[in-house]
Amino acid sequence: MSSFRNFNGSSESLTGVPTLNGAQDEDDWRTGDSDDDNTTNDNANTYNSTSQPSSGRPSLSATSALPSTSTNNWREQSDQDWLANKRNIPTTSAPSPQEAVTPPPRPAPARKIVPNTVFSAPKPVESLVSKPAPPKPTRPVVSDSRSAMPNQPSGTFATSQSSLRTANSFSKSSNSLSVNAQELAAKFPQFTASEIGAFYQQYASVDKDGRDLVHASDLSNVATKAGASFQDVTQKLSQLNLADGQGLVSFEGFMKAVSKVREEKGAPGAPKQGAEDKKRIVLHGHMENTTHTINEDEKESFTMHINQQLGRDPHVKDRLPIDPASMQVFAECKDGLILAKLINDAVPGTIDDRVLNVGKKLNPFHMTENNNVVVNSAKAVGCSVVNIGAQDLMEGREHLILGLIWQIIKIGLQAKIDIKVHPELFRLLETGENLEDFLKLPPEQILIRWFNYHLKKAGWGRKVANFSNDVKDGENYTVLLNQLAPSECSRNPLKTADLFDRAEQVLQNADKIGCRKYLTPKTLVGGNSKLNFAFVAHLFNTHPGLEKLSEAEMAQLDEWLFSSEGDREARAFALWLNSLGVEPFVNNLFDDLRDGLVLLHAMDTVHPGSVDWKKVNKAPVSSKFKKVENCNYVVVLGKSMKFSLVGIGGVDITDGNKTLTLALVWQLMREHVIQTLRTLSTGGREITDNDMIKWANDTVKTRAGKQSVMSSFKDSSLKTGVFFLELLQGIKKGVVNYELVSPGNNDDDAKMNAKYAISIARKLGATIFVLPEDIVEVKAKMILTFVGTLMALDKAQNV
C-alpha cells in the first residue's frame, strides 16, 4: 500500500490510511514484509514538548556501558559490614572489600539489548515469565489526606495487578535473555534507555548463571553506577519485597528500588516533589534531541477515571484497575481497546463494539485496525488528532496518549453542558442577553457562569473567573457545595486555616454527594486548571441545582431549538475543518469563520499555494472592514475553484449568515473529497458525482457479488444501510460479518446497520463525519462525502 499526501500535507490522507509499514493485510503483518521506515515525527502535536541540545548519550548496544568511576573502599567496606550484620554473616576473617562485594568472575552468557520493540504486549515483561508468582492480596482502600487519590490502594499495587517482575516469578530459562530498555525507560523516566542498557550490562556481568537473577550482596557496583547508595538500595529492596527468600533480585526489581531511592533523595532526573501542580515526568522523545513532559497528577487522575468508568466493560475489565502511580496506562492503551471504550463512554454509540478486535494479546495488524477506529472516531467527536496516528498509539507514545485521553474525557464532560440536556441552563441568561448569544459561550465560560450564579444565590461576595487561582484556596468550593447540598455539605472548611486541610475537608464534602473525583488536596491547592475544570463539570452534570423552567420559558426554548435543527450539519462541517488542522480550533461554525482566516487556511490546505497570504489581514482581526476584506478574498478563491456562489458576498460570512455560510463550507468540503480522488485518478482527471456512483455500484456487483444498486445520493433505498455494508465488503472481502446485518426494514435496525458501516469504514482507515442518522434520513450531502471517502480509501490501497 502506498501512502499519499493529504490535504494538510501530512502522510495521512482523508482516508486516514496509515502506511502500516508497507503491510496491506494481516498476512503481511505476520510475515513481517515491510519496506517503509518505521519512524514518526515526534515534534508535532505534543502534549508538552521541548527541544534540547544533543546530550551525547551513548547508543544502546550490547557493548554500551557507563564510564567506570572511582570508588571509596572504606564506603564499600562499610556497606559490606552493614549487610553482613543484617544477614548474620561473620566478619572476623572478611576478605578484601572488592572480594566481599564481587563474586569470582565467571563466563557471562551473551546478552542482547533490545532498544525498542515496536509492537509489544501491554505487559511486555510477562513474555519472559515462565511461571507467574501467585497473586498477593490487595491492600485495603485508603485515602491519603494530602495527595493520594480516593478509592485507590496506597503504596505499591499488589503483584497480581502489576507487570513488575520479582525473583519469585522466574525459573531458569535460555541464556539468550534480553531487556527492553525502551519499555523500562517508560516505567522509570528518571533514566534514558541508554542508561538502562548500561546498567543492565553491569548487572549482567554479575549474573552468575544467566537466570536474570542476582543476589542483593552483588549489586554494590551496579547501585553505585546508578547513582544510589548500596545501603539505600538494599533497604528499598527489603521494604518493597523485591527480593525472594534467597535474596535474589531481578533486573527490573533492582531498577524499581533505584528509582525509588533517587526519587526520595531528590537526585538529578528524579521527579520533583512538593510543587503542587508541577509534578512532571520528563520523557526522552522518539527523536534524539527531543523531550516531552507529562503531568503526573493528571496521569494519575485520568488513570483513575479509566478504572472507574470501564471497570465493568466485558472486554477490558480484566486489565483493571491500572496502577495510577505507574506508567502502565500507556502500555495498556497500545492495542486501542481501552481508548475505544473511553470514546464510547464519553460519546455513547460512536464506535460499534462489533468491529473491535478483542483478546488478551492482539497481533500488530489487529492492533492497527483498532487504533484506526480510535483515531478516526476521535476526530469524529471533536478531538484534535492532526499528527496522531495508529502507529503512535501502538508505540505507547506517552505525551500523545495522555493528551488524547484528556481530550476524550473533556468532550464527555462537556457533552452534558447543553441546553438540550439541561434546559434549566436558561436560568443563567443575564439581563438583556438572548439565548443564542449565551449558547455561543464555550463550555468553560458556561460553567463559570453557573458557578457564580450559585455563589451569588448563597450571598457570597466573591466570584470566580478561572479554574486555577480563584478556586485553589477552597473557599468558593465550600460555598458552592453548601449551596448545592446544604444538608450534607457544611461551611466548616472556611474555619480551617491550613489550605491542605481545608482542601481535604472540601473533598470530603464532595464525597458525601458522590462527587469526589479528579481532584486531590494537592491538585486543588496547586490550582491545576484541567483537573479543577473536570471536578466542576462533574458537579454540574450530577447536581446542577437549577430550578425547572416555567411553561412560558419552555415555549421560548422550544422555539429556539426548532430554529436550530440544522446544527447537525454545521457540527459535521466544523469537525471536518478541525481535521485539517486549521487554527484557531472551530467550536462554532458561524462565529469562528467571521474573519475569513479559518476558511483561507482550509482552502490553502485543499489546494496548497492557492492563497496569497500577502493579501490577507492576519490575526487578530478586530476591524469589521478587514474581516470583510478577508471574506471577500474567500469568495474570489471559491469562484476560482468553480464553486456556485451566486448571491454570496464576504459580508454574509462576516455577519454569520447561516444558510450562505453552510453553502460555502459544503462546497469546500466536497472539493476536498474530489481533490483527493483527482490526485489518485489516472492522469489527475476530474471526478464527478456520476463517477462516484458508478464506482460504488461496480464495486458492490463485481467485487462483493451483491445486487444492491444506488441511483443517486438521494436514493431512498440507502436508508437501510445495507448498500454501504456491501460496498465495504467489496473494498475488503470478509470485513463484514453478515450475521450482524439485518434487512434494515425499521428505523432501529437501519440505524444499527448504519452504525456498523461507519465503524467498519473507520476501522479500514477512513476519516468520515457522517452520523448513522444521516444515512437513515438519506442526507445527500453527507452520503456523498461518505461514498467519496470510501472511493479514495479504496484507490489509495490499490495505487
C-alpha positions in Angstrom: 0.0 0.0 0.0 1.4 3.4 -0.9 0.6 6.4 1.2 -0.2 9.7 -0.4 -0.2 13.3 0.6 -3.4 14.5 2.0 -5.0 17.9 2.1 -2.9 19.1 5.1 0.3 17.9 3.5 0.8 15.1 6.1 1.3 11.5 5.4 -2.2 10.7 6.5 -5.0 11.3 4.0 -8.6 12.0 4.2 -9.0 8.2 4.4 -6.7 8.2 7.4 -4.9 5.1 6.0 -1.6 4.6 7.8 1.4 3.2 5.9 1.3 0.1 8.2 5.0 -0.4 7.4 4.1 -1.5 4.0 1.7 -4.2 5.0 -1.6 -4.5 3.2 -3.3 -7.2 5.2 -2.9 -9.4 8.1 -0.7 -11.9 6.3 1.9 -9.1 5.5 2.0 -8.3 9.2 2.5 -11.9 10.2 5.3 -12.4 7.7 6.9 -9.1 8.6 7.2 -8.0 5.0 7.9 -4.3 5.2 9.9 -1.7 3.3 8.7 1.5 4.9 10.6 3.4 7.5 9.1 2.8 10.9 9.9 6.2 12.4 7.4 9.0 13.0 7.8 12.7 13.7 7.8 13.4 17.4 7.9 17.2 17.1 4.2 17.8 16.3 1.1 17.7 18.4 2.9 17.1 21.7 1.2 17.2 25.0 4.0 19.4 26.2 7.3 19.1 24.3 10.6 21.0 24.2 13.8 20.5 22.3 17.2 20.4 23.9 20.8 20.1 22.7 22.1 16.7 22.0 23.1 15.0 25.2 25.8 12.9 23.6 24.4 9.8 25.3 26.0 6.5 24.2 24.0 4.5 21.8 22.2 1.4 23.2 24.1 -1.6 22.1 25.4 -4.8 23.5 28.7 -3.1 24.4 27.4 0.1 25.9 28.1 0.8 29.5 28.5 3.8 31.8 32.1 5.1 32.2 33.8 3.5 35.2 34.1 5.7 38.3 36.4 5.5 41.2 35.0 4.1 44.4 35.8 4.6 48.1 37.0 1.3 49.6 36.0 2.4 53.1 32.4 3.1 51.9 32.2 -0.3 50.2 33.6 -2.0 53.3 31.0 -0.1 55.4 28.2 -1.2 53.2 29.5 -4.8 53.3 29.8 -4.8 57.1 26.3 -3.5 57.3 24.9 -6.2 55.0 26.8 -8.8 56.9 25.2 -7.7 60.2 21.8 -7.8 58.5 22.4 -11.4 57.3 24.4 -12.5 60.4 27.5 -13.3 58.4 30.7 -13.5 60.5 33.2 -10.8 59.5 36.2 -11.8 61.6 38.1 -13.0 58.6 36.5 -10.9 56.0 38.2 -10.8 52.6 39.1 -7.5 51.0 36.3 -5.1 50.2 36.4 -5.9 46.5 36.3 -9.7 47.2 33.4 -9.2 49.6 31.2 -7.4 47.1 32.1 -9.0 43.8 31.8 -12.8 43.2 34.6 -14.6 41.3 34.4 -13.9 37.6 32.6 -16.4 35.5 31.9 -16.5 31.8 28.7 -14.5 31.5 26.1 -15.5 28.9 25.7 -13.2 25.9 23.1 -10.5 26.5 21.1 -8.9 23.8 19.8 -5.3 24.4 16.6 -4.5 22.6 16.4 -0.8 22.4 12.8 -0.6 21.1 10.2 -3.2 20.4 7.7 -1.6 18.1 4.9 -4.0 18.8 4.8 -5.3 22.3 2.0 -6.7 24.6 0.5 -4.3 27.1 2.7 -6.0 29.8 5.8 -7.0 27.8 7.8 -8.5 30.7 5.2 -11.2 31.1 6.6 -12.9 28.0 9.7 -13.7 29.9 7.9 -15.2 32.9 7.7 -19.0 32.8 5.7 -19.4 35.9 3.9 -16.3 37.4 4.1 -15.7 41.1 0.8 -16.3 42.9 -1.2 -13.1 43.4 -0.9 -11.4 46.7 -3.9 -9.9 48.4 -4.6 -6.3 47.6 -4.1 -3.6 50.1 -7.2 -2.1 51.8 -8.7 1.0 50.2 -7.4 4.2 51.8 -7.2 7.9 51.1 -4.1 9.9 51.8 -5.3 13.2 53.2 -2.9 15.2 51.0 -2.0 13.5 47.8 -3.4 10.0 47.3 -6.4 9.7 45.0 -9.5 8.4 46.8 -10.7 4.8 46.5 -7.3 3.5 45.4 -4.8 1.4 47.3 -1.9 3.4 48.5 1.7 2.5 48.0 2.7 -0.3 45.7 -0.1 -2.3 44.0 -0.4 -6.0 44.6 1.7 -8.2 42.4 -1.3 -9.6 40.6 -2.1 -6.0 39.4 1.3 -5.0 38.3 3.6 -6.1 35.5 6.7 -5.7 37.8 8.7 -8.9 38.0 10.1 -10.3 41.2 12.6 -13.0 41.7 9.8 -15.4 42.5 8.3 -15.0 39.1 11.3 -16.6 37.3 12.6 -20.0 36.6 15.7 -21.0 34.8 15.4 -20.2 31.1 17.5 -19.7 28.0 20.8 -17.8 28.2 19.8 -15.5 25.4 17.8 -13.2 27.7 17.2 -9.7 26.7 15.9 -6.4 28.2 13.5 -4.0 26.5 15.3 -0.8 27.5 12.6 1.4 25.9 9.8 -0.2 27.9 11.8 0.2 31.1 12.6 3.8 30.3 8.9 4.4 30.1 8.4 2.8 33.6 11.4 4.6 35.1 11.5 8.0 33.4 14.4 9.2 35.6 16.7 7.2 33.2 17.1 7.1 29.5 17.0 3.8 27.5 20.8 4.1 27.0 21.4 4.5 30.7 19.2 1.5 31.5 21.1 -0.5 28.9 24.4 0.4 30.6 23.0 -0.6 34.0 21.9 -3.9 32.5 25.3 -4.6 31.2 26.8 -4.1 34.7 24.0 -6.2 36.2 24.6 -9.0 33.6 28.3 -9.1 34.5 27.5 -10.4 38.0 24.7 -12.7 37.0 26.3 -16.0 37.8 24.1 -18.5 36.0 22.2 -16.4 33.4 18.8 -16.6 35.0 18.4 -12.8 35.2 18.6 -13.1 39.0 21.4 -11.6 41.1 21.9 -11.7 44.9 21.5 -8.4 46.7 25.0 -8.6 48.0 26.4 -8.5 44.5 24.7 -5.2 43.5 27.1 -2.8 45.1 28.8 -1.7 41.9 25.6 -1.6 39.9 24.0 0.6 42.5 27.0 2.9 42.5 26.8 3.2 38.7 23.1 4.1 39.0 23.9 6.9 41.4 22.4 5.4 44.5 23.8 4.2 47.8 24.2 0.4 48.1 22.7 0.5 51.6 19.7 2.6 50.5 19.1 0.2 47.6 19.2 -2.9 49.7 16.9 -1.3 52.3 14.4 -0.4 49.5 14.6 -3.9 48.1 13.5 -5.2 51.5 10.8 -2.6 52.0 9.2 -3.3 48.6 9.7 -7.1 48.9 11.6 -7.2 45.6 14.0 -10.0 46.6 12.9 -13.6 47.2 13.7 -15.7 50.3 17.2 -16.3 49.0 18.0 -12.6 48.4 17.8 -12.9 44.6 16.7 -9.8 42.7 15.6 -9.4 39.1 16.9 -6.5 37.0 13.5 -4.8 36.9 13.2 -5.2 40.7 16.6 -3.6 41.0 15.5 -0.7 38.8 12.4 -0.2 40.9 14.5 0.1 44.0 17.0 2.5 42.5 14.2 4.6 41.1 12.5 4.9 44.5 15.8 5.8 46.2 16.6 8.5 43.7 13.1 9.9 43.9 13.1 10.1 47.7 16.7 11.5 47.7 15.8 14.2 45.1 18.6 13.0 42.8 19.0 14.7 39.4 16.4 13.4 37.0 14.0 12.3 39.7 10.5 13.8 39.6 10.3 16.9 41.7 8.3 16.6 44.9 6.4 19.3 46.7 5.3 21.6 43.9 1.5 21.2 43.9 0.9 21.5 40.1 4.4 20.9 38.8 4.8 17.2 39.4 6.0 16.3 36.0 7.8 13.5 34.3 10.3 14.3 31.6 10.4 11.7 28.8 13.0 11.4 26.0 11.3 11.6 22.7 11.4 9.4 19.6 13.8 11.9 18.0 17.3 12.2 19.6 17.1 15.8 20.7 13.5 16.0 21.8 11.9 15.6 25.3 8.3 15.6 26.3 6.8 16.4 29.6 3.7 14.9 31.1 2.0 15.9 34.3 2.0 13.1 36.8 -1.1 14.3 38.7 -3.1 14.4 35.5 -1.8 10.9 34.5 -2.9 9.5 37.9 -6.3 11.2 37.8 -7.0 10.1 34.2 -6.0 6.6 35.0 -8.4 6.5 37.9 -11.1 7.8 35.6 -10.5 4.9 33.3 -10.6 2.4 36.2 -13.9 3.8 37.4 -15.6 4.2 34.0 -14.5 1.0 32.4 -14.4 -1.3 35.4 -17.4 -3.3 34.2 -16.7 -3.4 30.5 -16.5 -7.1 29.5 -13.6 -6.6 27.1 -11.2 -4.7 29.3 -12.3 -5.3 32.9 -9.7 -8.0 33.4 -6.9 -5.4 32.9 -8.3 -3.1 35.5 -7.6 -1.5 37.8 -4.4 0.1 36.4 -2.0 1.4 39.0 -2.3 5.2 38.7 1.2 5.7 40.1 2.9 3.7 37.4 3.3 4.2 33.6 1.2 1.1 33.0 -1.7 3.0 31.4 0.3 3.8 28.3 1.2 0.1 27.7 -2.5 -0.8 28.2 -3.6 1.7 25.6 -1.4 0.3 22.8 -3.9 -2.1 21.3 -6.6 0.6 21.1 -9.3 -1.2 23.1 -9.2 1.0 26.2 -9.1 4.2 24.1 -12.1 2.9 22.0 -14.1 2.1 25.1 -13.2 5.5 26.6 -14.5 7.3 23.4 -17.8 5.3 23.7 -18.0 6.2 27.4 -17.6 9.9 26.5 -19.9 9.9 23.5 -22.1 6.8 23.6 -22.6 4.9 20.3 -19.7 6.5 18.5 -18.0 3.1 17.9 -19.8 -0.1 17.2 -18.1 -2.6 19.5 -18.7 -5.3 16.9 -15.9 -4.0 14.8 -13.2 -4.1 17.5 -10.6 -6.8 17.7 -10.6 -8.2 21.3 -8.4 -10.6 23.2 -5.5 -10.6 25.6 -2.7 -10.3 23.0 -3.5 -8.9 19.6 -1.2 -9.1 16.6 0.1 -5.9 15.1 -2.5 -6.0 12.3 -5.4 -6.2 14.6 -3.9 -3.5 16.9 -3.6 -1.2 13.9 -7.2 -1.8 13.0 -8.4 -0.9 16.5 -6.2 2.2 16.6 -7.6 3.3 13.2 -11.0 3.2 14.8 -9.7 5.2 17.7 -8.0 7.9 15.7 -10.9 8.4 13.2 -13.6 8.2 15.9 -11.7 10.7 18.0 -11.8 13.1 15.0 -15.5 12.5 14.6 -16.2 13.5 18.2 -14.1 16.7 18.1 -10.6 15.7 19.3 -7.7 17.4 17.6 -5.5 14.5 16.4 -3.9 16.1 13.3 -0.5 14.5 14.0 -1.5 11.4 15.9 -1.7 8.1 14.0 -2.3 4.5 14.8 1.5 3.8 14.9 2.0 6.5 17.6 -0.6 4.8 19.9 0.9 1.3 19.2 4.3 2.6 20.3 2.8 3.9 23.5 3.9 7.5 23.0 3.1 8.8 26.4 2.6 12.5 25.7 0.3 11.9 22.8 -1.7 9.2 24.6 -2.2 11.4 27.7 -3.2 14.4 25.6 -5.7 12.2 23.7 -7.2 10.8 26.9 -7.7 14.3 28.3 -9.5 15.4 25.1 -11.8 12.4 25.3 -12.6 12.9 29.0 -13.2 16.6 28.4 -15.5 16.0 25.5 -17.5 13.6 27.6 -17.8 16.1 30.5 -18.8 18.9 28.1 -21.4 16.8 26.3 -24.0 17.5 29.1 -23.3 21.2 29.3 -26.0 21.5 26.7 -29.4 23.3 26.8 -31.0 20.2 25.2 -29.8 18.1 28.1 -30.2 20.7 30.8 -33.0 23.1 29.7 -32.6 24.9 33.1 -29.4 26.5 31.8 -31.9 29.1 30.5 -31.7 30.4 34.1 -28.1 31.6 33.6 -29.0 34.2 31.0 -28.1 37.7 32.1 -30.3 40.8 31.7 -30.6 41.8 28.1 -28.8 38.6 26.9 -30.5 36.3 24.3 -30.3 32.6 24.3 -28.3 32.3 21.1 -25.6 34.6 22.4 -25.4 32.7 25.7 -25.0 29.3 23.9 -22.1 30.7 21.9 -20.1 30.7 25.1 -17.5 27.9 25.4 -18.3 25.2 28.0 -15.7 26.6 30.4 -17.5 30.0 30.4 -20.9 28.5 30.9 -19.5 26.5 33.9 -18.0 29.7 35.4 -21.4 31.4 34.8 -23.1 28.5 36.7 -20.5 28.6 39.5 -21.0 32.4 40.0 -24.8 32.0 39.8 -24.8 29.8 42.9 -22.2 31.9 44.7 -24.5 34.9 44.2 -27.6 33.0 45.4 -25.6 32.0 48.5 -24.9 35.6 49.3 -21.2 35.1 48.9 -19.2 38.2 47.9 -16.6 36.5 45.7 -16.7 35.4 42.1 -14.6 33.0 40.0 -13.1 33.8 36.6 -11.0 30.7 36.2 -10.3 27.2 37.4 -6.9 27.8 38.9 -6.2 30.8 41.2 -9.8 31.5 42.0 -10.5 28.1 43.4 -7.2 27.0 44.9 -8.0 28.3 48.5 -11.1 26.1 48.7 -13.4 28.9 49.9 -15.5 29.2 46.7 -15.8 25.4 46.5 -17.0 25.3 50.1 -19.8 27.8 49.4 -20.8 26.1 46.1 -21.1 22.6 47.7 -23.1 24.1 50.6 -25.4 25.8 48.2 -25.9 22.6 46.1 -26.4 20.3 49.1 -26.8 22.3 52.4 -27.8 19.3 54.5 -24.7 17.2 53.5 -22.1 19.9 52.9 -21.4 22.4 55.7 -19.3 25.6 55.5 -17.0 24.3 58.3 -14.0 24.2 55.9 -14.0 28.0 55.9 -12.9 27.8 59.6 -9.8 25.8 58.7 -6.6 27.9 58.2 -4.3 25.3 56.6 -5.0 25.1 52.9 -4.3 21.4 52.5 -6.5 20.5 55.5 -9.3 22.7 54.1 -8.9 21.2 50.7 -9.3 17.7 52.2 -12.5 18.8 54.0 -13.8 20.3 50.8 -13.3 16.9 49.0 -14.9 15.1 52.0 -18.0 17.2 51.4 -17.9 16.4 47.7 -17.6 12.7 48.7 -20.9 13.0 50.6 -22.8 13.7 47.4 -20.8 11.3 45.3 -18.6 13.9 43.6 -15.1 13.2 44.9 -13.4 12.8 41.6 -10.5 14.2 39.6 -9.0 16.3 42.5 -6.7 15.6 45.4 -5.9 18.2 48.1 -2.6 18.7 46.4 -4.0 19.4 42.9 -6.8 21.6 44.4 -4.3 23.8 46.3 -2.0 23.7 43.3 -4.7 25.1 41.0 -4.5 22.5 38.2 -6.9 24.0 35.7 -7.6 20.8 33.9 -8.5 18.8 37.0 -10.5 21.6 38.5 -12.5 22.0 35.3 -13.2 18.3 35.4 -14.3 18.5 39.0 -16.7 21.4 38.4 -18.1 19.8 35.2 -18.8 16.6 37.1 -20.5 18.6 39.8 -22.7 20.4 37.3 -23.6 17.2 35.5 -24.7 15.5 38.7 -26.0 18.4 40.8 -26.9 21.3 38.5 -29.1 22.9 41.3 -31.2 25.0 38.8 -34.9 25.5 39.0 -37.1 24.0 36.3 -38.5 26.2 33.6 -42.0 27.7 33.5 -44.3 26.9 30.6 -43.6 30.3 29.0 -39.8 29.8 29.3 -40.1 26.3 27.8 -42.1 27.7 24.9 -39.3 30.2 24.2 -36.7 27.5 24.4 -38.6 25.2 22.1 -38.8 27.9 19.5 -35.1 28.3 19.6 -34.5 24.6 19.4 -36.8 24.3 16.4 -34.8 27.0 14.6 -31.5 25.3 15.3 -32.3 22.0 13.6 -29.5 22.5 11.0 -26.9 22.3 13.7 -26.0 18.6 13.0 -24.8 19.6 9.5 -22.9 22.6 10.9 -21.3 20.3 13.5 -20.1 17.9 10.8 -18.6 20.8 8.8 -16.8 22.2 11.9 -15.3 18.7 12.7 -14.1 18.4 9.1 -12.4 21.8 9.3 -10.7 20.9 12.5 -9.5 17.6 11.0 -7.5 19.8 8.5 -5.6 21.3 11.4 -6.9 24.8 10.9 -6.2 27.5 13.5 -8.0 28.5 15.6 -10.0 25.4 16.5 -13.6 25.7 15.3 -16.2 25.4 18.0 -19.0 27.4 16.4 -19.1 27.2 12.6 -20.8 30.5 12.1 -18.9 32.7 14.7 -15.5 31.2 14.2 -15.4 31.8 10.4 -16.3 35.5 10.5 -12.8 36.9 10.0 -12.2 34.5 7.0 -8.9 33.2 8.3 -10.1 29.6 9.0 -11.6 29.4 5.5 -8.4 30.7 3.9 -6.4 28.1 5.8 -8.8 25.4 4.7 -8.6 26.5 1.1 -4.8 26.6 1.2 -4.9 23.0 2.6 -7.3 21.7 -0.1 -5.3 23.5 -2.8 -1.8 24.2 -1.5 -0.5 27.5 -2.6 -3.8 28.9 -3.7 -3.8 31.6 -1.1 -1.6 34.7 -1.5 -1.0 35.4 2.2 0.3 38.9 1.4 -3.3 39.8 0.6 -4.6 38.5 3.9 -5.2 40.5 7.1 -3.6 38.4 9.8 -4.9 37.7 13.3 -6.1 39.3 15.4 -8.6 40.9 13.0 -10.7 43.3 15.1 -12.0 45.7 12.4 -15.1 44.5 10.6 -13.8 46.2 7.4 -10.7 44.0 7.5 -12.8 40.9 8.2 -15.0 41.6 5.2 -11.8 42.1 3.1 -10.7 38.6 4.1 -14.1 37.1 3.4 -14.3 38.8 0.0 -11.0 37.1 -0.8 -12.5 33.8 0.3 -15.4 34.3 -2.2 -12.9 35.2 -5.0 -10.9 32.0 -4.4 -14.2 30.0 -4.2 -15.2 31.2 -7.6 -11.8 30.2 -9.0 -12.5 26.7 -7.7 -15.8 26.8 -9.6 -18.0 27.0 -6.5 -21.6 28.2 -7.1 -21.6 31.4 -5.0 -24.3 33.4 -6.6 -25.6 35.9 -4.1 -22.9 35.2 -1.6 -20.6 38.0 -0.6 -17.9 38.4 2.0 -20.1 40.4 4.3 -22.5 37.4 4.5 -19.8 35.3 6.1 -18.7 38.1 8.4 -22.3 38.6 9.5 -22.6 34.8 10.3 -25.4 34.2 7.8 -26.1 30.5 8.5 -27.5 29.5 5.1 -24.9 31.1 3.0 -22.0 30.0 5.3 -23.2 26.4 5.1 -23.4 26.6 1.3 -19.8 27.8 1.0 -18.3 25.3 3.5 -20.2 22.4 2.0 -18.7 23.2 -1.5 -15.3 23.4 0.1 -15.7 20.1 1.8 -16.9 18.5 -1.4 -13.9 19.9 -3.2 -11.7 18.3 -0.6 -13.1 14.9 -1.5 -13.0 15.5 -5.2 -9.4 16.8 -5.0 -8.3 13.6 -3.2 -9.9 11.5 -5.8 -8.4 13.6 -8.6 -4.9 13.1 -7.1 -5.5 9.3 -7.1 -7.0 9.0 -10.5 -5.2 8.3 -13.7 -3.8 11.4 -15.2 -5.4 13.5 -12.5 -8.7 13.7 -14.4 -11.9 15.3 -13.0 -14.1 13.1 -10.8 -17.9 13.7 -11.0 -20.8 12.6 -8.8 -21.7 10.0 -11.5 -18.1 8.6 -11.4 -18.5 8.0 -7.6 -21.9 6.4 -8.1 -20.6 4.1 -10.9 -17.6 3.1 -8.8 -19.8 2.2 -5.9 -22.2 0.1 -8.0 -19.4 -1.7 -9.8 -17.7 -2.5 -6.5 -20.8 -3.9 -5.0 -21.6 -6.0 -8.1 -18.2 -7.3 -9.3 -16.2 -7.4 -6.1 -18.8 -8.1 -3.4 -21.0 -10.2 -5.7 -24.2 -8.4 -4.5 -27.1 -6.9 -6.3 -27.8 -3.7 -4.5 -27.7 -0.5 -6.6 -27.8 3.2 -5.8 -29.3 5.5 -8.4 -28.2 8.8 -6.7 -27.1 10.1 -3.4 -30.7 10.7 -2.6 -31.8 7.1 -3.3 -34.3 6.2 -0.6 -33.1 2.6 -0.6 -29.9 3.7 1.0 -31.6 4.3 4.3 -31.3 0.6 5.3 -27.5 0.8 5.4 -27.2 -2.5 3.5 -25.7 -0.9 0.4 -22.9 0.6 2.3 -22.1 -2.7 4.1 -21.9 -4.4 0.7 -19.7 -1.6 -0.6 -17.3 -2.2 2.3 -17.4 -5.9 1.7 -16.3 -5.2 -1.9 -13.5 -3.0 -0.8 -12.2 -5.7 1.6 -13.6 -9.2 1.5 -14.5 -10.6 4.9 -14.7 -7.3 6.7 -18.4 -7.5 7.2 -19.9 -10.2 9.4 -23.3 -10.8 7.8 -24.6 -12.4 10.9 -24.7 -8.9 12.4 -26.6 -7.4 9.4 -30.4 -7.0 9.3 -32.6 -6.0 6.3 -33.0 -2.6 7.9 -36.7 -2.6 7.5 -37.4 -0.4 10.5 -35.5 2.7 11.8 -33.8 0.9 14.7 -32.4 -1.9 12.5 -31.4 0.6 9.8 -29.6 2.7 12.4 -27.7 -0.3 13.7 -26.6 -1.2 10.1 -25.5 2.4 9.5 -23.6 2.5 12.8 -21.9 -0.8 11.8 -20.9 0.5 8.4 -19.5 3.7 9.8 -17.3 1.9 12.3 -16.0 -0.6 9.7 -15.1 2.4 7.4 -13.1 3.9 10.3 -11.5 0.6 11.0 -10.2 0.5 7.5 -8.8 3.9 7.9 -11.5 6.3 6.6 -11.9 9.8 8.2 -15.6 10.4 8.0 -18.0 12.7 9.8 -21.3 11.1 8.7 -23.7 10.0 11.5 -26.0 7.0 11.5 -28.9 9.4 11.4 -27.5 11.0 8.2 -27.7 7.6 6.5 -31.2 6.7 7.8 -32.5 10.1 6.8 -30.6 9.9 3.4 -28.8 13.2 3.8 -27.4 13.5 0.3 -24.5 15.8 1.1 -23.2 13.6 3.9 -23.7 10.4 1.8 -21.7 12.0 -1.0 -18.8 12.6 1.4 -19.1 9.0 2.7 -19.0 7.4 -0.7 -16.3 9.7 -1.9 -14.1 9.0 1.1 -14.6 5.2 0.6 -13.6 5.6 -3.0 -10.5 7.5 -2.0 -9.7 4.8 0.6 -10.0 2.0 -2.0 -7.9 3.8 -4.6 -5.2 4.6 -2.0 -4.9 0.9 -1.1 -4.6 -0.1 -4.8 -2.2 2.6 -6.1 
